[in-house]
Amino acid sequence: MNRRNEKKALTTRLFFVLMLISAASLNAQKKEKWKLVWREEFNYTGLPDSAKWGYEVGHIRNNEQQYYTKARKENVWVSKGVLAITGRKESYPNESFKKESKDWKTKDSLAQYTSASINTLGKVGWKYGRIEVKAKLPRGGGIWPAIWMMGTNRPEVGWPKCGEIDVMEFIGNHPKDIYGTIHYPDPVSNGNKSNGGKIVAENLDSQFHIYAIEWNEQTIDIYFDDNKYHSFSIDTAGQGADNPFRKPFYLLLNLAMGANWPGPIDDTVLPQQFLVDYVRVYQKK
């Protein structure tokens, strides 16, 4: 090996050593700052743990084309330490079908796509902390996986009054873009306001990455692989008791398909899987 190659090899080794030191330092800082209060490691085989997870069922929102099924292994399954949410092209009976209905949720007797949406509503919620999910994303047109949160009071007050924190959203027709967004009520229009950011990344469908928020009394910060790319001031959503971000939230993991934002579904790439390695929730020591 000549001197130039020796120098190049040494530089490469030094780079990786520094990266390992940096990662170890971040982990040490995390341990000093946070305590783990809830976790789901998916170290079992079967349907998601019913003590931790519930389901949305049917056509739910956004004119999405998938039908969310309940406790169906073809759409949601845990094995080898990973949760898999699978979006499929298949006919499936719409349990909410109503003859002559004009409502997109109930007018068709058969759905043409299936998927799953699981959540912790009624099981557990958190006010402030670090919510961290390690996941590998699906790919293809019309695909829309999400890691997100809404206020535990949603059944009583509805959306957007309950607030929404999008830890991660991804759409298949923008395969390198990760979105993090905060939604909250607009008292003037009685509608919804949004405040969000975007980060460009590689290998989203071939590698696991860490998606997280850090939420305290002042801010909600959104992270991709421990890189903060957006920060939201909670006071933006109001000073009074109606501010949704001063109340507990629950977590949702879902794989949507179709609708206006992600665009037409590319049937040729289906089925697709949204894979989750773990979910961890920390709070300040």
N, C-alpha and C positions, 0 to 999 in steps of 0.2 A: 504493500500500500504506500503510495507516495505521500508527501507531506500535505499536499492539498486535500487529498482524500481523508488523511488522518484528521486534519483540522475540521473538515466537514462532518466527519463521524462524531468527533468530540463535541462540536456545536450542537448536533442533533441530540446527543445524549444529555447534554446540559439543559437543553430546552425541555425535554421530557421530565428531567429531575425537578426543574423549577415548576413545571405544571403540577407535578405530584405534591410538591411542597405547598403550592398555592391552594390546591384542593384540600389538603390536610388542614391548612390554616383556616379555610372557610368552615370545614366541619367542626373544628375546635371552637370557633367563634359561635357557631350555631348551638353547640352543646352548652356553652357558657350562658347564652342568652335565653334559650328556650327549654321548656320541659315537654316531653311527649305526653299528650293527654288522650289521644284516640288513634287507633291504627287499624288498617285492614291490609294484611300482607297476602291474602289469597292463597294461603298455604293449605289448601284442601282441594278435593275434587267434587264437583257437583254444581248445583245452582248457587247463586250468591247467598250468603248467610242471611236468613230471614230475620235474625235479631238485629241486623245492621241495615238491611236494604229492603225497600219496597219498590213498587213498579208504577209507572204511568201506563195506561192501557188505551189503545185506540188511536184515532187521529186527534192530535192535541193542539197544534199551533202552526202559524205561519204558512198555511196551505201546503205543508210538507206532504209528500206522497207515501211515506212509509206508515205502516200500521204497527204501533208498539204492542208487542205481545207480553203476556205475563208468565213468568217462570217456565219459559219454553227453551229447551236446551239448544234448539236450532238457532236461537237468537242471542242467548246469554248463557255462558258456561265458564266454570273455573276449573283449571287443571294446570299442573306443572308450575304452580306459583303465579299464574297469570289469569286475569279476567279477560274474556273475549266477548265483545259485543259485536254481533254479526249482522250486517245488512244484506238482504237477499232479494232477488227477483223471483216472486212466486205469488200465486193467488191465495188469498187468505180471507175467511169470512169476517165481515164487519159486524160485530155484535151490536153496534148502535144503529144499524141500518133502519131507515124509515122510508117506506114507500112514498113517492112523490115529494120527498123532502128537497129543499133547495140549499140546505146547509151542506157545505163541502165535507163536513165530518160524518154526515149520516146518509147522504144521498146515494152512495154506491154500496151494493150488497157485498162486493168483493174488493179488497185492497189488492194492489198489484206488487207491492213491496212490503217486506217486514223488517223489523229491527227491534231494539230494546232501549228503554230508558229507565235506569234505576236511580233511587234517591234515598236520603236518610230522613225524609219528612216523617214526623211522629216517632222517630227512633232516637235521634240525637241532633243537636244544633250547637252552634258556637257563636259567641260574641267576642270578637277580636282574636288575634293569633296569627299563626302561619299555617296555611293550608297548602299541602305539597302533594303532587300526584306525578308519578313516573309512568309515562305512556309512550306507545308507538302508534302512529296514526295510519289510517287507511289512505287510499289514493283513488283518483278518478273523478270525472265530471259528476256534479250533483251530490258529492259526498260532503257531510257536514257534522263531524264529531265535535263534542263540546264537553268541557269541564266547567261547571258553573254553579252558582248559588243564588238562592232567593230567601227572603225573610220567612221565618217559621210561621209568621202571622198571615201568610198568603191566603190560606183558605178563608180567613175572616175579612181581610181588607182588599184582596185582589192585587193584580199587577197593573200599574207600576208602583202603587203605594207601598208594596212590600219591599221594593228595591231588588236589584239584580247585580251580581258580580260575575262577569264572565272571565274566569281564570284563563281559559284557552278556548278559542274558536278557530276552526280551520275549514276552508272550503277547497274542494278538489280542483277547481279551475284556477286557483292561485296556489300552486303546490309548494311555494317557499315562504308563504306569509302566515304568521301567527298573530292573532288579534286578541287583545285584552280590553274589555269595555265595562264601564259602570253605567247602569241605567237607574234613573230615579224619577219621582213624579215632578211635573211642572205645574205648580199651583195656578199659574196664569191661564194656561191653555187646558188644564185638567188632563194633560196628556203625559208624554214621556220625554225626558231629556237624556242624552247620552254623552259620555266623555270617555274616550279610549285612545289606545295606541296600537302600533304594529311593529313587529320585528321580523326581519328576513333571516331565514335559517336554511340549512341543508340537511338532507338525510332524515327528514321527518317521518317518512314511511318505512325506513330501513333500520333505524336505530331508536332506542328509548331515550327520551329527554325528560327533564324535570320542569314541570309547570307549577308555579306557586304564586300566592299572594301573601303579603304581610300587612296586617290590618290592625290599626290601633285607634285611639281616640281622635287622632288628627287626620290620618291619611290611610289610603289603601294603595300599596305599591304592588306592581305586577312584574313577575320575573319569568325569564326563560333560561334554564340552566344557570341559575343564580346571577343572571345579568338583568338588572332592573331596567325596564324599557318604558314604564309609564307610572305616573303618580297622580293620585286624585285626592284633593282636599275634601274631607267629609263635610265641612261647613258649607261647601258649594250646594249641598242638597238641603240646606235649611238649618236654622239655629234651634228650633223648638223640638218638642217631643215627637213630632211627625217625621223627623229625619230617620229614614229606615236603617241607616248604617250605625245606629247606636242600639240596635236590637239583635237578637240571635238570628243566624242564617243556617239553612240546611244545604247539603251538597247534592248535585245531580251529575250523573255520567250518562251520556246518550250518544247515539249515532243517528242523525237525521239524514234524509235523502230528498233531493228535489227542493222545490220552492223557488222564490225569485232570486234570493241572494246566491246560493250555490249553483244555480242554473240547471239545465237538463241533466238527467241521470245517464251515465254511460253504462248501459247494460253489459257491455262486453267485458268489463273488469269485475263484475259481481260473481260471487259474493266478496265482500270486503270486511275486514275486521279492525275494530278499535281495541287495542290491547293495553291493559293497565297492569303494571307490575305491583304497585302499592299506592295506598292513600295514607298520609300521615298528617295529623293535626297537632300543632304545638301551641303552647301559650307561654307568656312571659313568666320567668321564675320570680 
